[in-house]
Amino acid sequence: MWKPGQSGNPKGAIGEWQRCRALCREHSEAAAKEIIRLFSESQDDRVRYMAAQWTYEQAWGKAREFNPNAEPAPSTFDPSRLTLEQRQQMRQLLDIAWQQPGVMEGTAEQSTAGPGDKPRWGG
């Protein structure tokens, strides 16, 4: 048994774990290149997925688990806080956007509006 302050490895001998770690560090660049090659070239989707996940985590770290209670509430737009002039400017911008091809595609207004109809912005 060791006494307080006494080293468990008095000779400083390197253990198997340290040798293994040193060996892995020595070959880590080659291993990373192989994983990236598998990501790019493998025919197996599972292999490509695992290689991509490993590469991403090495580059950016593991993704945090999403907690909707910890996320800040999205800011809300309150048009009643705008001045009359600002509301008029907003309406002009929306009218311009409505006239642009593809801008309002897929909206509920477009699906119920006929050709040439403008949305009802209110006011």
C-alpha beads as a LAMMPS data file, in Angstrom:
LAMMPS data file: protein, C-alpha beads

123 atoms
122 bonds

1 atom types
1 bond types

-500.0 500.0 xlo xhi
-500.0 500.0 ylo yhi
-500.0 500.0 zlo zhi

Masses

1 110.0

Atoms # bond

1 1 1 0.000 0.000 0.000
2 1 1 1.192 3.511 -0.768
3 1 1 1.705 6.152 1.815
4 1 1 0.257 9.662 1.336
5 1 1 2.401 11.536 -1.186
6 1 1 3.989 8.346 -2.532
7 1 1 3.708 7.742 -6.297
8 1 1 1.911 4.664 -7.585
9 1 1 4.446 4.612 -10.418
10 1 1 7.776 5.481 -8.743
11 1 1 9.948 4.507 -11.724
12 1 1 7.775 6.500 -14.151
13 1 1 7.311 3.404 -16.285
14 1 1 4.950 3.929 -19.182
15 1 1 1.960 1.598 -19.105
16 1 1 0.072 -0.170 -21.870
17 1 1 -2.665 2.480 -21.909
18 1 1 -0.126 5.274 -22.431
19 1 1 1.621 3.307 -25.218
20 1 1 -1.706 2.686 -26.930
21 1 1 -2.631 6.358 -26.643
22 1 1 0.724 7.433 -28.087
23 1 1 0.317 4.977 -30.974
24 1 1 -3.187 6.287 -31.734
25 1 1 -1.960 9.870 -31.679
26 1 1 0.867 8.943 -34.026
27 1 1 -1.604 7.504 -36.548
28 1 1 -4.544 9.850 -35.989
29 1 1 -3.977 11.823 -39.201
30 1 1 -3.992 8.649 -41.318
31 1 1 -7.075 7.375 -39.474
32 1 1 -8.918 10.655 -40.059
33 1 1 -8.018 10.542 -43.762
34 1 1 -9.341 6.973 -43.998
35 1 1 -12.626 7.919 -42.334
36 1 1 -13.015 10.865 -44.690
37 1 1 -12.254 8.548 -47.635
38 1 1 -14.970 6.159 -46.417
39 1 1 -17.389 9.071 -46.166
40 1 1 -16.638 10.030 -49.764
41 1 1 -16.304 6.628 -51.413
42 1 1 -18.172 3.932 -49.482
43 1 1 -21.100 2.245 -51.226
44 1 1 -22.706 1.474 -47.854
45 1 1 -24.959 4.285 -46.619
46 1 1 -24.390 3.218 -43.009
47 1 1 -20.618 3.546 -43.365
48 1 1 -20.948 6.949 -45.051
49 1 1 -23.311 8.111 -42.293
50 1 1 -21.013 6.997 -39.466
51 1 1 -17.951 8.491 -41.174
52 1 1 -19.783 11.773 -41.782
53 1 1 -20.975 11.893 -38.170
54 1 1 -17.463 11.218 -36.851
55 1 1 -15.969 13.880 -39.134
56 1 1 -18.573 16.451 -38.112
57 1 1 -18.098 15.752 -34.408
58 1 1 -14.322 16.006 -34.692
59 1 1 -14.630 19.325 -36.496
60 1 1 -17.459 20.946 -34.513
61 1 1 -18.073 18.817 -31.429
62 1 1 -21.165 16.809 -30.586
63 1 1 -24.481 18.495 -31.223
64 1 1 -26.239 19.639 -28.089
65 1 1 -29.563 18.055 -27.276
66 1 1 -32.427 20.391 -28.135
67 1 1 -34.412 21.618 -25.157
68 1 1 -37.368 23.783 -26.242
69 1 1 -37.750 25.090 -22.686
70 1 1 -34.195 26.438 -22.713
71 1 1 -34.566 28.226 -26.053
72 1 1 -35.431 31.933 -25.940
73 1 1 -38.925 32.767 -27.086
74 1 1 -39.002 34.044 -30.670
75 1 1 -39.481 37.754 -30.999
76 1 1 -42.933 38.770 -32.112
77 1 1 -43.806 41.420 -34.631
78 1 1 -46.421 43.840 -33.325
79 1 1 -47.627 46.102 -36.153
80 1 1 -49.694 48.150 -33.701
81 1 1 -46.437 49.622 -32.432
82 1 1 -45.670 51.085 -35.870
83 1 1 -46.548 54.640 -36.776
84 1 1 -49.066 55.288 -39.561
85 1 1 -46.180 56.177 -41.887
86 1 1 -44.326 52.957 -41.041
87 1 1 -47.474 50.876 -41.659
88 1 1 -47.911 52.541 -45.046
89 1 1 -44.289 51.782 -45.920
90 1 1 -44.776 48.169 -44.825
91 1 1 -47.865 47.858 -47.019
92 1 1 -45.957 49.258 -50.005
93 1 1 -43.169 46.723 -49.462
94 1 1 -45.651 43.864 -49.146
95 1 1 -47.440 44.979 -52.319
96 1 1 -44.091 44.957 -54.152
97 1 1 -43.244 41.528 -52.753
98 1 1 -46.645 40.186 -53.794
99 1 1 -45.960 41.248 -57.389
100 1 1 -42.595 39.434 -57.544
101 1 1 -42.788 35.990 -59.158
102 1 1 -42.217 33.187 -56.690
103 1 1 -42.128 35.343 -53.570
104 1 1 -45.529 34.410 -52.206
105 1 1 -45.769 30.901 -53.682
106 1 1 -47.235 28.303 -51.369
107 1 1 -48.937 30.758 -49.039
108 1 1 -52.553 30.431 -48.017
109 1 1 -53.303 33.807 -49.617
110 1 1 -52.112 32.614 -52.999
111 1 1 -54.023 29.336 -52.871
112 1 1 -57.332 31.173 -52.270
113 1 1 -56.659 34.252 -54.390
114 1 1 -57.496 34.360 -58.057
115 1 1 -55.179 35.684 -60.789
116 1 1 -54.474 39.359 -60.259
117 1 1 -56.026 39.374 -56.775
118 1 1 -54.109 41.158 -54.063
119 1 1 -54.013 39.906 -50.508
120 1 1 -56.138 41.564 -47.887
121 1 1 -53.618 43.278 -45.584
122 1 1 -56.296 44.992 -43.513
123 1 1 -56.556 48.723 -43.093

Bonds

1 1 1 2
2 1 2 3
3 1 3 4
4 1 4 5
5 1 5 6
6 1 6 7
7 1 7 8
8 1 8 9
9 1 9 10
10 1 10 11
11 1 11 12
12 1 12 13
13 1 13 14
14 1 14 15
15 1 15 16
16 1 16 17
17 1 17 18
18 1 18 19
19 1 19 20
20 1 20 21
21 1 21 22
22 1 22 23
23 1 23 24
24 1 24 25
25 1 25 26
26 1 26 27
27 1 27 28
28 1 28 29
29 1 29 30
30 1 30 31
31 1 31 32
32 1 32 33
33 1 33 34
34 1 34 35
35 1 35 36
36 1 36 37
37 1 37 38
38 1 38 39
39 1 39 40
40 1 40 41
41 1 41 42
42 1 42 43
43 1 43 44
44 1 44 45
45 1 45 46
46 1 46 47
47 1 47 48
48 1 48 49
49 1 49 50
50 1 50 51
51 1 51 52
52 1 52 53
53 1 53 54
54 1 54 55
55 1 55 56
56 1 56 57
57 1 57 58
58 1 58 59
59 1 59 60
60 1 60 61
61 1 61 62
62 1 62 63
63 1 63 64
64 1 64 65
65 1 65 66
66 1 66 67
67 1 67 68
68 1 68 69
69 1 69 70
70 1 70 71
71 1 71 72
72 1 72 73
73 1 73 74
74 1 74 75
75 1 75 76
76 1 76 77
77 1 77 78
78 1 78 79
79 1 79 80
80 1 80 81
81 1 81 82
82 1 82 83
83 1 83 84
84 1 84 85
85 1 85 86
86 1 86 87
87 1 87 88
88 1 88 89
89 1 89 90
90 1 90 91
91 1 91 92
92 1 92 93
93 1 93 94
94 1 94 95
95 1 95 96
96 1 96 97
97 1 97 98
98 1 98 99
99 1 99 100
100 1 100 101
101 1 101 102
102 1 102 103
103 1 103 104
104 1 104 105
105 1 105 106
106 1 106 107
107 1 107 108
108 1 108 109
109 1 109 110
110 1 110 111
111 1 111 112
112 1 112 113
113 1 113 114
114 1 114 115
115 1 115 116
116 1 116 117
117 1 117 118
118 1 118 119
119 1 119 120
120 1 120 121
121 1 121 122
122 1 122 123
